[in-house]
Amino acid sequence: MFRAIAHSVSHKLTLVVLATAVAALLVTGVALVTYDLRAYREASINDLVTQADILGRVSATALAFNDVKAAREYLWLLKAKPKVAAAAIYNARGKLFATYARADASEATFPPLPDLDGTWVEARTVVLFRRIVENNEILGTVYLKADYASTERLMNYLGILGGVMALSLLVAWVVSAWLQTVLTKPILATAAVARQVVERRDFSLRVGKTTEDEIGQLVDAFNDMLAEIGRSAEALESSNRSLAREMGDRQQADEARRQLNAELEQRVADRTAQLEAANKELEAFSYSVSHDLRAPLRAVVGFAKLLLEDHATQLDAEGRRKIDVIQNEAQRMGVLIDELLAFSRLGRRAMQISDLDMTELARATFEGLNGQNEGAKPDFHLGALPRTKGDRILIGQVWANLLSNAMKFSSKRERPVVEVSAITDEKEHIYFVRDNGAGFDPRYQLKLFGVFQRLHNASEFPGTGVGLALVERIVTRHGGRVWADGKPNEGATFYFSLPKEQIHGTL
């Protein structure tokens, strides 16, 4: 049987027709099943998302006023959706606020804490978590769990596909039997001439034409092809000679290109060496400037102290006040020099990327700053922060600068409050620090992250104006961005984002 298939055009034609029919049916069936399952999955997810959005909107007021009864009434409206097996609403602290379970799922269990926003399929169910956000404030989370009957749909489609395939194979068998009588003889004649051409290398042979249909056109095309091959064979010999000449020219061009690449590599190496030398000179200059500026500052502070200690009796109150001003301004200039050096070195420090627990890092930074705070202790509200990747020291500096600013500018409130939370979208995590302090005029927002840019009097809120510039540069190196919102005497919110993908660091 296999020998007949190997040598018989009719058997091959039958096999091709049947195989084509099977392949077409399989591809079409798989495509339809895949499309339907995907459409069913998307429809199930979209329906849950719509339900979650509706629940989130109507439950926002219930969460705001802690109205558990109203939230439960909203959840029990899901009885009109028989596919929803269980639902719950969590408050902003992640605790269960209200629940709903379908009659056949009365013993349903609910996650103790809400997960991040998302939707996924677990076995035969679809699970969804979605934040309830109003005015950029997270009020809570909606949890939905619904049936996902993809297996039943798949089995129905497989049964239909099996019946259609059996009927199609029978039709294909009948069609192949008819095609054999029409196509086999002209094709065999064409194959015989083709074999002779291969054996003899004689492109003058031609196939006799017996019909005027597509087979006749095939014979004409085959004969024309033989004539064209004969002409092409002659042209090929001429082309080979031209190609040999072109290869010689190309080798010369390749040699010239290699020399040019070598020269370019040498130039790059020289320029790299020059840049390294310039960086070393810049670093040496920074240390030199630091030393040269600190020495006279120490002298000013020291002599002012000696003047106050040795000649205090000869100075009146105004003189002693002016000496205090000299000492304070000199010390402030020393801090300014240190922050300028830190700002200039930031671009040269190699980043060490690691996995960061942002919740723990923010908490530890606040506790450290709060321990050094001599004023009123602020109320600290820390939300769940998504983990990310970055340089621990640099990101810690971002938290330190933002939290210290929030504590400083809210310190004159009767009850200072500092809040830290985050929002996640498809591409990035957005973290923010909010306070109820002095705020700022939105018209001057673009000046916030510039070096030495201050929007408040130094006598009221001390500082150098370098901290936010450091924050902006660190976040930019991590591939993120920074911005702020605020109003005078109504507090301020500072945001910074970090991308979800792997961070490589920029200058």
NORZIUR-V841071 format. One record per residue. N is the residue number from 0. RES is the residue in one letter. PHI is phi in whole degrees, 0 to 359 (999 if undefined). OMEGA is omega as a letter, one per 40 degrees, with the letter a starting at -180 (NA if undefined). Layout:
n: (N	N)
res: (RES	RES)
phi: (PHI	PHI)
omega: (OMEGA	OMEGA)
//
This chain:
n: (0	1	2	3	4	5	6	7	8	9	10	11	12	13	14	15	16	17	18	19	20	21	22	23	24	25	26	27	28	29	30	31	32	33	34	35	36	37	38	39	40	41	42	43	44	45	46	47	48	49	50	51	52	53	54	55	56	57	58	59	60	61	62	63	64	65	66	67	68	69	70	71	72	73	74	75	76	77	78	79	80	81	82	83	84	85	86	87	88	89	90	91	92	93	94	95	96	97	98	99	100	101	102	103	104	105	106	107	108	109	110	111	112	113	114	115	116	117	118	119	120	121	122	123	124	125	126	127	128	129	130	131	132	133	134	135	136	137	138	139	140	141	142	143	144	145	146	147	148	149	150	151	152	153	154	155	156	157	158	159	160	161	162	163	164	165	166	167	168	169	170	171	172	173	174	175	176	177	178	179	180	181	182	183	184	185	186	187	188	189	190	191	192	193	194	195	196	197	198	199	200	201	202	203	204	205	206	207	208	209	210	211	212	213	214	215	216	217	218	219	220	221	222	223	224	225	226	227	228	229	230	231	232	233	234	235	236	237	238	239	240	241	242	243	244	245	246	247	248	249	250	251	252	253	254	255	256	257	258	259	260	261	262	263	264	265	266	267	268	269	270	271	272	273	274	275	276	277	278	279	280	281	282	283	284	285	286	287	288	289	290	291	292	293	294	295	296	297	298	299	300	301	302	303	304	305	306	307	308	309	310	311	312	313	314	315	316	317	318	319	320	321	322	323	324	325	326	327	328	329	330	331	332	333	334	335	336	337	338	339	340	341	342	343	344	345	346	347	348	349	350	351	352	353	354	355	356	357	358	359	360	361	362	363	364	365	366	367	368	369	370	371	372	373	374	375	376	377	378	379	380	381	382	383	384	385	386	387	388	389	390	391	392	393	394	395	396	397	398	399	400	401	402	403	404	405	406	407	408	409	410	411	412	413	414	415	416	417	418	419	420	421	422	423	424	425	426	427	428	429	430	431	432	433	434	435	436	437	438	439	440	441	442	443	444	445	446	447	448	449	450	451	452	453	454	455	456	457	458	459	460	461	462	463	464	465	466	467	468	469	470	471	472	473	474	475	476	477	478	479	480	481	482	483	484	485	486	487	488	489	490	491	492	493	494	495	496	497	498	499	500	501	502	503	504	505	506)
res: (M	F	R	A	I	A	H	S	V	S	H	K	L	T	L	V	V	L	A	T	A	V	A	A	L	L	V	T	G	V	A	L	V	T	Y	D	L	R	A	Y	R	E	A	S	I	N	D	L	V	T	Q	A	D	I	L	G	R	V	S	A	T	A	L	A	F	N	D	V	K	A	A	R	E	Y	L	W	L	L	K	A	K	P	K	V	A	A	A	A	I	Y	N	A	R	G	K	L	F	A	T	Y	A	R	A	D	A	S	E	A	T	F	P	P	L	P	D	L	D	G	T	W	V	E	A	R	T	V	V	L	F	R	R	I	V	E	N	N	E	I	L	G	T	V	Y	L	K	A	D	Y	A	S	T	E	R	L	M	N	Y	L	G	I	L	G	G	V	M	A	L	S	L	L	V	A	W	V	V	S	A	W	L	Q	T	V	L	T	K	P	I	L	A	T	A	A	V	A	R	Q	V	V	E	R	R	D	F	S	L	R	V	G	K	T	T	E	D	E	I	G	Q	L	V	D	A	F	N	D	M	L	A	E	I	G	R	S	A	E	A	L	E	S	S	N	R	S	L	A	R	E	M	G	D	R	Q	Q	A	D	E	A	R	R	Q	L	N	A	E	L	E	Q	R	V	A	D	R	T	A	Q	L	E	A	A	N	K	E	L	E	A	F	S	Y	S	V	S	H	D	L	R	A	P	L	R	A	V	V	G	F	A	K	L	L	L	E	D	H	A	T	Q	L	D	A	E	G	R	R	K	I	D	V	I	Q	N	E	A	Q	R	M	G	V	L	I	D	E	L	L	A	F	S	R	L	G	R	R	A	M	Q	I	S	D	L	D	M	T	E	L	A	R	A	T	F	E	G	L	N	G	Q	N	E	G	A	K	P	D	F	H	L	G	A	L	P	R	T	K	G	D	R	I	L	I	G	Q	V	W	A	N	L	L	S	N	A	M	K	F	S	S	K	R	E	R	P	V	V	E	V	S	A	I	T	D	E	K	E	H	I	Y	F	V	R	D	N	G	A	G	F	D	P	R	Y	Q	L	K	L	F	G	V	F	Q	R	L	H	N	A	S	E	F	P	G	T	G	V	G	L	A	L	V	E	R	I	V	T	R	H	G	G	R	V	W	A	D	G	K	P	N	E	G	A	T	F	Y	F	S	L	P	K	E	Q	I	H	G	T	L)
phi: (999	294	293	295	295	290	243	255	293	297	294	297	297	299	296	296	297	295	296	296	297	297	298	296	294	296	298	296	297	298	297	295	297	298	297	295	295	293	296	296	296	295	296	297	294	298	296	295	299	298	299	295	297	297	299	298	291	284	270	300	294	299	293	296	257	55	264	294	299	298	297	295	298	297	293	292	295	291	300	286	247	296	285	282	273	205	207	205	236	256	279	296	272	85	261	298	255	203	225	214	223	297	303	277	233	296	262	296	258	240	302	295	227	288	272	293	304	166	223	209	258	239	57	249	226	246	244	223	239	213	291	260	241	220	55	61	237	280	269	172	218	260	241	228	225	230	290	226	267	282	295	297	297	295	294	298	294	296	296	297	297	297	296	297	293	298	294	293	296	296	295	295	296	295	295	294	297	289	296	301	289	271	258	295	297	298	292	296	295	295	295	297	295	299	295	296	298	293	289	264	60	252	273	271	292	221	265	287	268	243	225	250	273	297	295	298	297	296	298	301	296	294	296	297	297	298	295	293	297	299	293	293	297	294	294	296	298	295	294	299	295	295	296	298	296	295	299	298	296	293	298	296	294	297	296	295	294	297	295	296	298	298	295	295	299	294	295	297	298	297	293	298	297	295	295	298	296	296	296	296	296	295	294	297	297	298	297	296	299	301	293	293	280	290	301	295	296	298	295	299	296	295	292	297	292	296	299	289	283	273	233	299	290	271	252	275	298	294	295	295	297	293	295	299	299	301	296	296	293	294	296	297	294	298	298	298	297	298	289	296	295	297	295	287	279	301	290	264	280	289	277	250	280	211	283	241	272	294	297	293	295	294	296	297	296	295	299	296	292	293	293	269	282	267	270	293	282	282	285	248	245	246	274	284	254	293	290	209	240	176	278	301	293	292	294	299	295	300	298	299	293	292	291	295	296	299	292	292	281	255	293	269	281	296	226	293	229	234	238	232	205	205	228	241	238	292	250	208	261	246	257	214	237	241	226	249	269	290	67	201	282	302	295	254	298	292	274	301	259	270	291	68	271	233	253	228	294	294	288	273	228	294	158	252	82	252	302	290	295	297	301	297	288	295	295	296	299	274	83	251	212	229	199	210	230	179	221	302	64	237	86	214	230	250	247	214	244	228	291	286	287	300	264	254	91	231	280)
omega: (i	i	i	i	a	a	a	i	a	i	i	a	i	a	a	a	a	a	i	i	i	a	a	i	i	a	a	i	i	a	a	i	i	i	a	i	i	i	i	i	a	i	i	a	a	i	i	i	i	i	a	i	i	i	a	a	a	a	a	a	i	i	a	a	i	a	a	a	i	i	i	i	i	a	a	i	i	i	i	i	a	i	a	a	a	i	i	i	i	i	a	i	i	i	i	a	i	a	i	i	i	a	a	i	a	i	a	i	a	i	i	a	i	i	i	i	i	i	i	a	i	i	a	a	i	a	a	i	a	a	i	a	i	a	i	i	a	i	a	a	i	i	i	i	a	i	i	a	a	a	a	i	a	a	i	i	i	i	i	a	i	i	i	a	i	i	a	i	i	i	a	i	i	a	a	i	i	a	a	a	a	a	a	a	i	a	i	i	i	i	i	i	i	i	i	i	a	a	a	a	a	a	i	i	i	i	i	a	a	a	i	a	a	i	i	i	i	i	i	i	i	i	i	i	i	i	a	i	i	i	a	i	i	i	a	i	i	i	i	i	i	a	i	i	a	i	i	i	a	i	i	i	i	i	i	i	i	i	i	i	i	i	i	i	i	i	i	i	i	a	i	i	i	i	i	i	i	i	i	i	i	i	i	i	i	i	a	i	i	a	a	i	a	a	i	i	i	i	i	a	a	a	i	i	i	i	a	a	a	a	a	a	a	a	i	a	i	i	i	i	a	i	i	i	i	a	a	a	i	i	i	i	i	i	i	i	i	a	i	i	i	i	a	a	a	a	a	a	i	a	i	a	i	i	a	i	a	i	a	a	i	a	a	i	a	a	i	i	a	i	i	a	a	a	a	i	a	i	a	i	a	i	i	a	i	i	i	i	i	i	a	a	a	i	i	i	i	i	a	a	a	a	i	i	i	i	a	a	i	a	a	i	i	i	a	a	i	a	i	i	a	i	a	i	a	a	a	i	i	i	i	i	a	i	i	a	a	a	i	i	a	a	a	a	a	a	a	a	i	i	i	i	a	i	i	a	a	i	a	i	a	i	a	a	a	a	a	i	i	i	a	a	i	a	i	i	i	i	a	a	a	i	a	i	i	i	i	i	i	i	a	i	i	a	i	a	i	a	i	a	a	a	i	i	i	i	NA)
//
